[in-house]
Amino acid sequence: MKQYDAVQPWLEDTYSMKWDGEWHITIEVFRDLGIAFAAVLVIIYILVVAWFRNFITPMSSWCPFL
């Protein structure tokens, strides 16, 4: 039996099981939050580059081990 997490089965000629409900909602929320977090990091990087007029300074302040 094939199991599906996020999409519906394309064909209905065999038995399959779709996991849905709270787990599906949780996956969607964390995916959206991850995308929003990445977008905000890019925006913050662009703002810091504009502030210091240097591409290396934001990277050195975010990654002190470089």
mmCIF file as Biopython writes it, N, C-alpha, C and O atoms, coordinates in Angstrom:
data_model
#
loop_
_atom_site.group_PDB
_atom_site.id
_atom_site.type_symbol
_atom_site.label_atom_id
_atom_site.label_alt_id
_atom_site.label_comp_id
_atom_site.label_asym_id
_atom_site.label_entity_id
_atom_site.label_seq_id
_atom_site.pdbx_PDB_ins_code
_atom_site.Cartn_x
_atom_site.Cartn_y
_atom_site.Cartn_z
_atom_site.occupancy
_atom_site.B_iso_or_equiv
_atom_site.auth_seq_id
_atom_site.auth_asym_id
_atom_site.pdbx_PDB_model_num
ATOM 1   N N  . MET A ? 1  ? 0.847  -1.167 0.000   1.0 0.0 1  A 1 
ATOM 2   C CA . MET A ? 1  ? 0.000  0.000  0.000   1.0 0.0 1  A 1 
ATOM 3   C C  . MET A ? 1  ? 0.897  1.236  0.000   1.0 0.0 1  A 1 
ATOM 4   O O  . MET A ? 1  ? 1.764  1.381  0.862   1.0 0.0 1  A 1 
ATOM 5   N N  . LYS A ? 2  ? 0.688  2.113  -0.956  1.0 0.0 2  A 1 
ATOM 6   C CA . LYS A ? 2  ? 1.470  3.334  -1.052  1.0 0.0 2  A 1 
ATOM 7   C C  . LYS A ? 2  ? 0.881  4.393  -0.128  1.0 0.0 2  A 1 
ATOM 8   O O  . LYS A ? 2  ? -0.337 4.539  -0.018  1.0 0.0 2  A 1 
ATOM 9   N N  . GLN A ? 3  ? 1.778  5.134  0.536   1.0 0.0 3  A 1 
ATOM 10  C CA . GLN A ? 3  ? 1.344  6.171  1.462   1.0 0.0 3  A 1 
ATOM 11  C C  . GLN A ? 3  ? 1.685  7.546  0.893   1.0 0.0 3  A 1 
ATOM 12  O O  . GLN A ? 3  ? 2.746  7.738  0.299   1.0 0.0 3  A 1 
ATOM 13  N N  . TYR A ? 4  ? 0.780  8.489  1.080   1.0 0.0 4  A 1 
ATOM 14  C CA . TYR A ? 4  ? 0.955  9.853  0.617   1.0 0.0 4  A 1 
ATOM 15  C C  . TYR A ? 4  ? 0.910  10.791 1.812   1.0 0.0 4  A 1 
ATOM 16  O O  . TYR A ? 4  ? 0.108  10.604 2.727   1.0 0.0 4  A 1 
ATOM 17  N N  . ASP A ? 5  ? 1.785  11.815 1.800   1.0 0.0 5  A 1 
ATOM 18  C CA . ASP A ? 5  ? 1.819  12.771 2.903   1.0 0.0 5  A 1 
ATOM 19  C C  . ASP A ? 5  ? 1.160  14.097 2.547   1.0 0.0 5  A 1 
ATOM 20  O O  . ASP A ? 5  ? 0.292  14.571 3.279   1.0 0.0 5  A 1 
ATOM 21  N N  . ALA A ? 6  ? 1.557  14.693 1.442   1.0 0.0 6  A 1 
ATOM 22  C CA . ALA A ? 6  ? 1.124  16.052 1.158   1.0 0.0 6  A 1 
ATOM 23  C C  . ALA A ? 6  ? 0.230  16.166 -0.073  1.0 0.0 6  A 1 
ATOM 24  O O  . ALA A ? 6  ? -0.393 17.207 -0.279  1.0 0.0 6  A 1 
ATOM 25  N N  . VAL A ? 7  ? 0.153  15.130 -0.886  1.0 0.0 7  A 1 
ATOM 26  C CA . VAL A ? 7  ? -0.641 15.213 -2.115  1.0 0.0 7  A 1 
ATOM 27  C C  . VAL A ? 7  ? -1.637 14.067 -2.165  1.0 0.0 7  A 1 
ATOM 28  O O  . VAL A ? 7  ? -1.469 13.039 -1.509  1.0 0.0 7  A 1 
ATOM 29  N N  . GLN A ? 8  ? -2.666 14.269 -2.953  1.0 0.0 8  A 1 
ATOM 30  C CA . GLN A ? 8  ? -3.656 13.222 -3.170  1.0 0.0 8  A 1 
ATOM 31  C C  . GLN A ? 8  ? -3.093 12.205 -4.170  1.0 0.0 8  A 1 
ATOM 32  O O  . GLN A ? 8  ? -2.274 12.576 -5.012  1.0 0.0 8  A 1 
ATOM 33  N N  . PRO A ? 9  ? -3.506 10.948 -4.102  1.0 0.0 9  A 1 
ATOM 34  C CA . PRO A ? 9  ? -3.098 9.979  -5.118  1.0 0.0 9  A 1 
ATOM 35  C C  . PRO A ? 9  ? -3.637 10.378 -6.490  1.0 0.0 9  A 1 
ATOM 36  O O  . PRO A ? 9  ? -4.766 10.853 -6.603  1.0 0.0 9  A 1 
ATOM 37  N N  . TRP A ? 10 ? -2.822 10.182 -7.540  1.0 0.0 10 A 1 
ATOM 38  C CA . TRP A ? 10 ? -3.246 10.564 -8.887  1.0 0.0 10 A 1 
ATOM 39  C C  . TRP A ? 10 ? -4.294 9.597  -9.431  1.0 0.0 10 A 1 
ATOM 40  O O  . TRP A ? 10 ? -5.278 10.019 -10.037 1.0 0.0 10 A 1 
ATOM 41  N N  . LEU A ? 11 ? -4.084 8.316  -9.216  1.0 0.0 11 A 1 
ATOM 42  C CA . LEU A ? 11 ? -5.016 7.311  -9.718  1.0 0.0 11 A 1 
ATOM 43  C C  . LEU A ? 11 ? -5.680 6.598  -8.558  1.0 0.0 11 A 1 
ATOM 44  O O  . LEU A ? 11 ? -5.115 6.506  -7.469  1.0 0.0 11 A 1 
ATOM 45  N N  . GLU A ? 12 ? -6.873 6.099  -8.793  1.0 0.0 12 A 1 
ATOM 46  C CA . GLU A ? 12 ? -7.603 5.400  -7.747  1.0 0.0 12 A 1 
ATOM 47  C C  . GLU A ? 12 ? -7.803 3.937  -8.090  1.0 0.0 12 A 1 
ATOM 48  O O  . GLU A ? 12 ? -8.769 3.324  -7.636  1.0 0.0 12 A 1 
ATOM 49  N N  . ASP A ? 13 ? -6.904 3.362  -8.885  1.0 0.0 13 A 1 
ATOM 50  C CA . ASP A ? 13 ? -7.067 1.964  -9.278  1.0 0.0 13 A 1 
ATOM 51  C C  . ASP A ? 13 ? -6.438 0.997  -8.277  1.0 0.0 13 A 1 
ATOM 52  O O  . ASP A ? 13 ? -6.719 -0.201 -8.333  1.0 0.0 13 A 1 
ATOM 53  N N  . THR A ? 14 ? -5.596 1.482  -7.363  1.0 0.0 14 A 1 
ATOM 54  C CA . THR A ? 14 ? -5.013 0.634  -6.318  1.0 0.0 14 A 1 
ATOM 55  C C  . THR A ? 14 ? -5.298 1.256  -4.958  1.0 0.0 14 A 1 
ATOM 56  O O  . THR A ? 14 ? -5.696 2.416  -4.855  1.0 0.0 14 A 1 
ATOM 57  N N  . TYR A ? 15 ? -5.087 0.467  -3.932  1.0 0.0 15 A 1 
ATOM 58  C CA . TYR A ? 15 ? -5.286 0.962  -2.581  1.0 0.0 15 A 1 
ATOM 59  C C  . TYR A ? 15 ? -4.127 1.870  -2.194  1.0 0.0 15 A 1 
ATOM 60  O O  . TYR A ? 15 ? -2.968 1.592  -2.500  1.0 0.0 15 A 1 
ATOM 61  N N  . SER A ? 16 ? -4.461 2.945  -1.522  1.0 0.0 16 A 1 
ATOM 62  C CA . SER A ? 16 ? -3.436 3.861  -1.022  1.0 0.0 16 A 1 
ATOM 63  C C  . SER A ? 16 ? -3.980 4.545  0.223   1.0 0.0 16 A 1 
ATOM 64  O O  . SER A ? 16 ? -5.183 4.538  0.484   1.0 0.0 16 A 1 
ATOM 65  N N  . MET A ? 17 ? -3.054 5.141  0.992   1.0 0.0 17 A 1 
ATOM 66  C CA . MET A ? 17 ? -3.439 5.791  2.239   1.0 0.0 17 A 1 
ATOM 67  C C  . MET A ? 17 ? -2.855 7.196  2.244   1.0 0.0 17 A 1 
ATOM 68  O O  . MET A ? 17 ? -1.671 7.380  1.962   1.0 0.0 17 A 1 
ATOM 69  N N  . LYS A ? 18 ? -3.683 8.187  2.565   1.0 0.0 18 A 1 
ATOM 70  C CA . LYS A ? 18 ? -3.209 9.564  2.655   1.0 0.0 18 A 1 
ATOM 71  C C  . LYS A ? 18 ? -3.243 9.996  4.106   1.0 0.0 18 A 1 
ATOM 72  O O  . LYS A ? 18 ? -4.289 9.981  4.755   1.0 0.0 18 A 1 
ATOM 73  N N  . TRP A ? 19 ? -2.056 10.386 4.609   1.0 0.0 19 A 1 
ATOM 74  C CA . TRP A ? 19 ? -1.959 10.923 5.959   1.0 0.0 19 A 1 
ATOM 75  C C  . TRP A ? 19 ? -2.329 12.396 5.893   1.0 0.0 19 A 1 
ATOM 76  O O  . TRP A ? 19 ? -1.729 13.155 5.132   1.0 0.0 19 A 1 
ATOM 77  N N  . ASP A ? 20 ? -3.301 12.800 6.677   1.0 0.0 20 A 1 
ATOM 78  C CA . ASP A ? 20 ? -3.777 14.171 6.607   1.0 0.0 20 A 1 
ATOM 79  C C  . ASP A ? 20 ? -4.132 14.641 8.009   1.0 0.0 20 A 1 
ATOM 80  O O  . ASP A ? 20 ? -3.957 13.905 8.980   1.0 0.0 20 A 1 
ATOM 81  N N  . GLY A ? 21 ? -4.617 15.833 8.109   1.0 0.0 21 A 1 
ATOM 82  C CA . GLY A ? 21 ? -5.066 16.359 9.386   1.0 0.0 21 A 1 
ATOM 83  C C  . GLY A ? 21 ? -4.054 17.308 9.988   1.0 0.0 21 A 1 
ATOM 84  O O  . GLY A ? 21 ? -3.468 18.131 9.285   1.0 0.0 21 A 1 
ATOM 85  N N  . GLU A ? 22 ? -3.848 17.194 11.295  1.0 0.0 22 A 1 
ATOM 86  C CA . GLU A ? 22 ? -2.970 18.111 12.012  1.0 0.0 22 A 1 
ATOM 87  C C  . GLU A ? 22 ? -1.528 18.029 11.504  1.0 0.0 22 A 1 
ATOM 88  O O  . GLU A ? 22 ? -0.848 19.052 11.433  1.0 0.0 22 A 1 
ATOM 89  N N  . TRP A ? 23 ? -1.056 16.848 11.155  1.0 0.0 23 A 1 
ATOM 90  C CA . TRP A ? 23 ? 0.310  16.706 10.677  1.0 0.0 23 A 1 
ATOM 91  C C  . TRP A ? 23 ? 0.495  17.470 9.366   1.0 0.0 23 A 1 
ATOM 92  O O  . TRP A ? 23 ? 1.528  18.111 9.170   1.0 0.0 23 A 1 
ATOM 93  N N  . HIS A ? 24 ? -0.468 17.413 8.487   1.0 0.0 24 A 1 
ATOM 94  C CA . HIS A ? 24 ? -0.398 18.144 7.218   1.0 0.0 24 A 1 
ATOM 95  C C  . HIS A ? 24 ? -0.368 19.649 7.471   1.0 0.0 24 A 1 
ATOM 96  O O  . HIS A ? 24 ? 0.400  20.363 6.826   1.0 0.0 24 A 1 
ATOM 97  N N  . ILE A ? 25 ? -1.169 20.133 8.373   1.0 0.0 25 A 1 
ATOM 98  C CA . ILE A ? 25 ? -1.192 21.553 8.716   1.0 0.0 25 A 1 
ATOM 99  C C  . ILE A ? 25 ? 0.147  21.972 9.321   1.0 0.0 25 A 1 
ATOM 100 O O  . ILE A ? 25 ? 0.658  23.048 9.007   1.0 0.0 25 A 1 
ATOM 101 N N  . THR A ? 26 ? 0.717  21.132 10.184  1.0 0.0 26 A 1 
ATOM 102 C CA . THR A ? 26 ? 2.005  21.428 10.806  1.0 0.0 26 A 1 
ATOM 103 C C  . THR A ? 26 ? 3.103  21.528 9.764   1.0 0.0 26 A 1 
ATOM 104 O O  . THR A ? 26 ? 3.932  22.436 9.830   1.0 0.0 26 A 1 
ATOM 105 N N  . ILE A ? 27 ? 3.127  20.619 8.808   1.0 0.0 27 A 1 
ATOM 106 C CA . ILE A ? 27 ? 4.140  20.655 7.749   1.0 0.0 27 A 1 
ATOM 107 C C  . ILE A ? 27 ? 4.013  21.943 6.936   1.0 0.0 27 A 1 
ATOM 108 O O  . ILE A ? 27 ? 5.020  22.582 6.633   1.0 0.0 27 A 1 
ATOM 109 N N  . GLU A ? 28 ? 2.804  22.325 6.585   1.0 0.0 28 A 1 
ATOM 110 C CA . GLU A ? 28 ? 2.597  23.549 5.808   1.0 0.0 28 A 1 
ATOM 111 C C  . GLU A ? 28 ? 3.027  24.786 6.585   1.0 0.0 28 A 1 
ATOM 112 O O  . GLU A ? 28 ? 3.637  25.690 6.013   1.0 0.0 28 A 1 
ATOM 113 N N  . VAL A ? 29 ? 2.721  24.842 7.871   1.0 0.0 29 A 1 
ATOM 114 C CA . VAL A ? 29 ? 3.076  26.004 8.683   1.0 0.0 29 A 1 
ATOM 115 C C  . VAL A ? 29 ? 4.585  26.131 8.804   1.0 0.0 29 A 1 
ATOM 116 O O  . VAL A ? 29 ? 5.123  27.224 8.630   1.0 0.0 29 A 1 
ATOM 117 N N  . PHE A ? 30 ? 5.284  25.030 9.098   1.0 0.0 30 A 1 
ATOM 118 C CA . PHE A ? 30 ? 6.733  25.097 9.241   1.0 0.0 30 A 1 
ATOM 119 C C  . PHE A ? 30 ? 7.407  25.396 7.909   1.0 0.0 30 A 1 
ATOM 120 O O  . PHE A ? 30 ? 8.442  26.062 7.891   1.0 0.0 30 A 1 
ATOM 121 N N  . ARG A ? 31 ? 6.859  24.930 6.802   1.0 0.0 31 A 1 
ATOM 122 C CA . ARG A ? 31 ? 7.412  25.260 5.487   1.0 0.0 31 A 1 
ATOM 123 C C  . ARG A ? 31 ? 7.284  26.751 5.226   1.0 0.0 31 A 1 
ATOM 124 O O  . ARG A ? 31 ? 8.234  27.393 4.779   1.0 0.0 31 A 1 
ATOM 125 N N  . ASP A ? 32 ? 6.104  27.302 5.505   1.0 0.0 32 A 1 
ATOM 126 C CA . ASP A ? 32 ? 5.886  28.724 5.283   1.0 0.0 32 A 1 
ATOM 127 C C  . ASP A ? 32 ? 6.752  29.579 6.210   1.0 0.0 32 A 1 
ATOM 128 O O  . ASP A ? 32 ? 7.279  30.609 5.789   1.0 0.0 32 A 1 
ATOM 129 N N  . LEU A ? 33 ? 6.900  29.158 7.471   1.0 0.0 33 A 1 
ATOM 130 C CA . LEU A ? 33 ? 7.745  29.895 8.398   1.0 0.0 33 A 1 
ATOM 131 C C  . LEU A ? 33 ? 9.208  29.856 7.973   1.0 0.0 33 A 1 
ATOM 132 O O  . LEU A ? 33 ? 9.922  30.849 8.114   1.0 0.0 33 A 1 
ATOM 133 N N  . GLY A ? 34 ? 9.659  28.720 7.455   1.0 0.0 34 A 1 
ATOM 134 C CA . GLY A ? 34 ? 11.033 28.613 6.982   1.0 0.0 34 A 1 
ATOM 135 C C  . GLY A ? 34 ? 11.290 29.515 5.795   1.0 0.0 34 A 1 
ATOM 136 O O  . GLY A ? 34 ? 12.341 30.152 5.716   1.0 0.0 34 A 1 
ATOM 137 N N  . ILE A ? 35 ? 10.341 29.580 4.869   1.0 0.0 35 A 1 
ATOM 138 C CA . ILE A ? 35 ? 10.484 30.465 3.710   1.0 0.0 35 A 1 
ATOM 139 C C  . ILE A ? 35 ? 10.491 31.926 4.157   1.0 0.0 35 A 1 
ATOM 140 O O  . ILE A ? 35 ? 11.288 32.720 3.659   1.0 0.0 35 A 1 
ATOM 141 N N  . ALA A ? 36 ? 9.617  32.284 5.085   1.0 0.0 36 A 1 
ATOM 142 C CA . ALA A ? 36 ? 9.569  33.659 5.586   1.0 0.0 36 A 1 
ATOM 143 C C  . ALA A ? 36 ? 10.858 34.017 6.322   1.0 0.0 36 A 1 
ATOM 144 O O  . ALA A ? 36 ? 11.356 35.134 6.186   1.0 0.0 36 A 1 
ATOM 145 N N  . PHE A ? 37 ? 11.398 33.087 7.094   1.0 0.0 37 A 1 
ATOM 146 C CA . PHE A ? 37 ? 12.648 33.329 7.826   1.0 0.0 37 A 1 
ATOM 147 C C  . PHE A ? 37 ? 13.800 33.558 6.857   1.0 0.0 37 A 1 
ATOM 148 O O  . PHE A ? 37 ? 14.612 34.460 7.061   1.0 0.0 37 A 1 
ATOM 149 N N  . ALA A ? 38 ? 13.876 32.752 5.807   1.0 0.0 38 A 1 
ATOM 150 C CA . ALA A ? 38 ? 14.936 32.921 4.813   1.0 0.0 38 A 1 
ATOM 151 C C  . ALA A ? 38 ? 14.798 34.262 4.101   1.0 0.0 38 A 1 
ATOM 152 O O  . ALA A ? 38 ? 15.799 34.933 3.846   1.0 0.0 38 A 1 
ATOM 153 N N  . ALA A ? 39 ? 13.576 34.657 3.780   1.0 0.0 39 A 1 
ATOM 154 C CA . ALA A ? 39 ? 13.359 35.945 3.110   1.0 0.0 39 A 1 
ATOM 155 C C  . ALA A ? 39 ? 13.760 37.111 4.006   1.0 0.0 39 A 1 
ATOM 156 O O  . ALA A ? 39 ? 14.353 38.083 3.537   1.0 0.0 39 A 1 
ATOM 157 N N  . VAL A ? 40 ? 13.440 37.017 5.286   1.0 0.0 40 A 1 
ATOM 158 C CA . VAL A ? 40 ? 13.807 38.079 6.222   1.0 0.0 40 A 1 
ATOM 159 C C  . VAL A ? 40 ? 15.319 38.161 6.384   1.0 0.0 40 A 1 
ATOM 160 O O  . VAL A ? 40 ? 15.866 39.259 6.488   1.0 0.0 40 A 1 
ATOM 161 N N  . LEU A ? 41 ? 16.001 37.026 6.408   1.0 0.0 41 A 1 
ATOM 162 C CA . LEU A ? 41 ? 17.463 37.057 6.494   1.0 0.0 41 A 1 
ATOM 163 C C  . LEU A ? 41 ? 18.075 37.748 5.281   1.0 0.0 41 A 1 
ATOM 164 O O  . LEU A ? 41 ? 19.035 38.507 5.420   1.0 0.0 41 A 1 
ATOM 165 N N  . VAL A ? 42 ? 17.536 37.498 4.111   1.0 0.0 42 A 1 
ATOM 166 C CA . VAL A ? 42 ? 18.040 38.151 2.899   1.0 0.0 42 A 1 
ATOM 167 C C  . VAL A ? 42 ? 17.787 39.657 2.963   1.0 0.0 42 A 1 
ATOM 168 O O  . VAL A ? 42 ? 18.659 40.448 2.603   1.0 0.0 42 A 1 
ATOM 169 N N  . ILE A ? 43 ? 16.602 40.052 3.418   1.0 0.0 43 A 1 
ATOM 170 C CA . ILE A ? 43 ? 16.286 41.483 3.530   1.0 0.0 43 A 1 
ATOM 171 C C  . ILE A ? 43 ? 17.207 42.165 4.540   1.0 0.0 43 A 1 
ATOM 172 O O  . ILE A ? 43 ? 17.703 43.263 4.284   1.0 0.0 43 A 1 
ATOM 173 N N  . ILE A ? 44 ? 17.435 41.522 5.681   1.0 0.0 44 A 1 
ATOM 174 C CA . ILE A ? 44 ? 18.341 42.087 6.689   1.0 0.0 44 A 1 
ATOM 175 C C  . ILE A ? 44 ? 19.753 42.208 6.130   1.0 0.0 44 A 1 
ATOM 176 O O  . ILE A ? 44 ? 20.427 43.210 6.369   1.0 0.0 44 A 1 
ATOM 177 N N  . TYR A ? 45 ? 20.209 41.202 5.390   1.0 0.0 45 A 1 
ATOM 178 C CA . TYR A ? 45 ? 21.542 41.257 4.789   1.0 0.0 45 A 1 
ATOM 179 C C  . TYR A ? 45 ? 21.642 42.430 3.817   1.0 0.0 45 A 1 
ATOM 180 O O  . TYR A ? 45 ? 22.641 43.150 3.820   1.0 0.0 45 A 1 
ATOM 181 N N  . ILE A ? 46 ? 20.619 42.631 2.986   1.0 0.0 46 A 1 
ATOM 182 C CA . ILE A ? 46 ? 20.632 43.747 2.032   1.0 0.0 46 A 1 
ATOM 183 C C  . ILE A ? 46 ? 20.655 45.085 2.768   1.0 0.0 46 A 1 
ATOM 184 O O  . ILE A ? 46 ? 21.361 46.004 2.353   1.0 0.0 46 A 1 
ATOM 185 N N  . LEU A ? 47 ? 19.899 45.204 3.844   1.0 0.0 47 A 1 
ATOM 186 C CA . LEU A ? 47 ? 19.891 46.452 4.612   1.0 0.0 47 A 1 
ATOM 187 C C  . LEU A ? 47 ? 21.243 46.721 5.267   1.0 0.0 47 A 1 
ATOM 188 O O  . LEU A ? 47 ? 21.703 47.863 5.284   1.0 0.0 47 A 1 
ATOM 189 N N  . VAL A ? 48 ? 21.881 45.687 5.805   1.0 0.0 48 A 1 
ATOM 190 C CA . VAL A ? 48 ? 23.183 45.879 6.445   1.0 0.0 48 A 1 
ATOM 191 C C  . VAL A ? 48 ? 24.251 46.201 5.398   1.0 0.0 48 A 1 
ATOM 192 O O  . VAL A ? 48 ? 25.145 47.005 5.658   1.0 0.0 48 A 1 
ATOM 193 N N  . VAL A ? 49 ? 24.166 45.584 4.227   1.0 0.0 49 A 1 
ATOM 194 C CA . VAL A ? 49 ? 25.096 45.917 3.139   1.0 0.0 49 A 1 
ATOM 195 C C  . VAL A ? 49 ? 24.916 47.379 2.738   1.0 0.0 49 A 1 
ATOM 196 O O  . VAL A ? 49 ? 25.901 48.082 2.512   1.0 0.0 49 A 1 
ATOM 197 N N  . ALA A ? 50 ? 23.688 47.838 2.648   1.0 0.0 50 A 1 
ATOM 198 C CA . ALA A ? 50 ? 23.439 49.231 2.295   1.0 0.0 50 A 1 
ATOM 199 C C  . ALA A ? 50 ? 23.941 50.171 3.393   1.0 0.0 50 A 1 
ATOM 200 O O  . ALA A ? 50 ? 24.429 51.262 3.097   1.0 0.0 50 A 1 
ATOM 201 N N  . TRP A ? 51 ? 23.827 49.760 4.642   1.0 0.0 51 A 1 
ATOM 202 C CA . TRP A ? 51 ? 24.255 50.604 5.756   1.0 0.0 51 A 1 
ATOM 203 C C  . TRP A ? 51 ? 25.777 50.747 5.788   1.0 0.0 51 A 1 
ATOM 204 O O  . TRP A ? 51 ? 26.290 51.859 5.914   1.0 0.0 51 A 1 
ATOM 205 N N  . PHE A ? 52 ? 26.510 49.622 5.674   1.0 0.0 52 A 1 
ATOM 206 C CA . PHE A ? 52 ? 27.968 49.648 5.764   1.0 0.0 52 A 1 
ATOM 207 C C  . PHE A ? 52 ? 28.653 49.852 4.406   1.0 0.0 52 A 1 
ATOM 208 O O  . PHE A ? 52 ? 29.852 50.126 4.359   1.0 0.0 52 A 1 
ATOM 209 N N  . ARG A ? 53 ? 27.912 49.725 3.313   1.0 0.0 53 A 1 
ATOM 210 C CA . ARG A ? 53 ? 28.461 49.824 1.958   1.0 0.0 53 A 1 
ATOM 211 C C  . ARG A ? 53 ? 29.611 48.845 1.757   1.0 0.0 53 A 1 
ATOM 212 O O  . ARG A ? 53 ? 30.647 49.176 1.182   1.0 0.0 53 A 1 
ATOM 213 N N  . ASN A ? 54 ? 29.395 47.642 2.245   1.0 0.0 54 A 1 
ATOM 214 C CA . ASN A ? 54 ? 30.413 46.600 2.152   1.0 0.0 54 A 1 
ATOM 215 C C  . ASN A ? 54 ? 29.700 45.253 2.197   1.0 0.0 54 A 1 
ATOM 216 O O  . ASN A ? 54 ? 28.766 45.072 2.977   1.0 0.0 54 A 1 
ATOM 217 N N  . PHE A ? 55 ? 30.138 44.302 1.360   1.0 0.0 55 A 1 
ATOM 218 C CA . PHE A ? 55 ? 29.497 42.995 1.328   1.0 0.0 55 A 1 
ATOM 219 C C  . PHE A ? 55 ? 30.072 42.039 2.377   1.0 0.0 55 A 1 
ATOM 220 O O  . PHE A ? 55 ? 29.408 41.070 2.743   1.0 0.0 55 A 1 
ATOM 221 N N  . ILE A ? 56 ? 31.259 42.282 2.855   1.0 0.0 56 A 1 
ATOM 222 C CA . ILE A ? 56 ? 31.926 41.361 3.776   1.0 0.0 56 A 1 
ATOM 223 C C  . ILE A ? 56 ? 31.537 41.624 5.224   1.0 0.0 56 A 1 
ATOM 224 O O  . ILE A ? 56 ? 31.452 40.683 6.013   1.0 0.0 56 A 1 
ATOM 225 N N  . THR A ? 57 ? 31.303 42.860 5.587   1.0 0.0 57 A 1 
ATOM 226 C CA . THR A ? 57 ? 30.995 43.195 6.982   1.0 0.0 57 A 1 
ATOM 227 C C  . THR A ? 57 ? 29.782 42.451 7.531   1.0 0.0 57 A 1 
ATOM 228 O O  . THR A ? 57 ? 29.860 41.938 8.647   1.0 0.0 57 A 1 
ATOM 229 N N  . PRO A ? 58 ? 28.662 42.364 6.809   1.0 0.0 58 A 1 
ATOM 230 C CA . PRO A ? 58 ? 27.535 41.596 7.365   1.0 0.0 58 A 1 
ATOM 231 C C  . PRO A ? 58 ? 27.874 40.111 7.559   1.0 0.0 58 A 1 
ATOM 232 O O  . PRO A ? 58 ? 27.448 39.494 8.535   1.0 0.0 58 A 1 
ATOM 233 N N  . MET A ? 59 ? 28.630 39.557 6.636   1.0 0.0 59 A 1 
ATOM 234 C CA . MET A ? 59 ? 28.988 38.138 6.779   1.0 0.0 59 A 1 
ATOM 235 C C  . MET A ? 59 ? 29.904 37.926 7.977   1.0 0.0 59 A 1 
ATOM 236 O O  . MET A ? 59 ? 29.763 36.928 8.685   1.0 0.0 59 A 1 
ATOM 237 N N  . SER A ? 60 ? 30.831 38.833 8.220   1.0 0.0 60 A 1 
ATOM 238 C CA . SER A ? 60 ? 31.736 38.675 9.351   1.0 0.0 60 A 1 
ATOM 239 C C  . SER A ? 60 ? 31.009 38.891 10.677  1.0 0.0 60 A 1 
ATOM 240 O O  . SER A ? 60 ? 31.387 38.308 11.693  1.0 0.0 60 A 1 
ATOM 241 N N  . SER A ? 61 ? 29.981 39.717 10.673  1.0 0.0 61 A 1 
ATOM 242 C CA . SER A ? 61 ? 29.248 39.917 11.927  1.0 0.0 61 A 1 
ATOM 243 C C  . SER A ? 61 ? 28.273 38.764 12.189  1.0 0.0 61 A 1 
ATOM 244 O O  . SER A ? 61 ? 27.984 38.469 13.349  1.0 0.0 61 A 1 
ATOM 245 N N  . TRP A ? 62 ? 27.762 38.112 11.155  1.0 0.0 62 A 1 
ATOM 246 C CA . TRP A ? 62 ? 26.849 36.988 11.341  1.0 0.0 62 A 1 
ATOM 247 C C  . TRP A ? 62 ? 27.594 35.695 11.608  1.0 0.0 62 A 1 
ATOM 248 O O  . TRP A ? 62 ? 27.097 34.835 12.334  1.0 0.0 62 A 1 
ATOM 249 N N  . CYS A ? 63 ? 28.774 35.544 11.036  1.0 0.0 63 A 1 
ATOM 250 C CA . CYS A ? 63 ? 29.584 34.333 11.195  1.0 0.0 63 A 1 
ATOM 251 C C  . CYS A ? 63 ? 30.926 34.728 11.797  1.0 0.0 63 A 1 
ATOM 252 O O  . CYS A ? 63 ? 31.879 34.964 11.055  1.0 0.0 63 A 1 
ATOM 253 N N  . PRO A ? 64 ? 31.026 34.806 13.113  1.0 0.0 64 A 1 
ATOM 254 C CA . PRO A ? 64 ? 32.257 35.326 13.712  1.0 0.0 64 A 1 
ATOM 255 C C  . PRO A ? 64 ? 33.468 34.409 13.518  1.0 0.0 64 A 1 
ATOM 256 O O  . PRO A ? 64 ? 34.592 34.830 13.793  1.0 0.0 64 A 1 
ATOM 257 N N  . PHE A ? 65 ? 33.277 33.186 13.058  1.0 0.0 65 A 1 
ATOM 258 C CA . PHE A ? 65 ? 34.391 32.254 12.906  1.0 0.0 65 A 1 
ATOM 259 C C  . PHE A ? 65 ? 35.015 32.306 11.522  1.0 0.0 65 A 1 
ATOM 260 O O  . PHE A ? 65 ? 35.931 31.536 11.237  1.0 0.0 65 A 1 
ATOM 261 N N  . LEU A ? 66 ? 34.542 33.196 10.655  1.0 0.0 66 A 1 
ATOM 262 C CA . LEU A ? 66 ? 35.123 33.303 9.316   1.0 0.0 66 A 1 
ATOM 263 C C  . LEU A ? 66 ? 36.402 34.097 9.331   1.0 0.0 66 A 1 
ATOM 264 O O  . LEU A ? 66 ? 37.024 34.285 8.285   1.0 0.0 66 A 1 
#
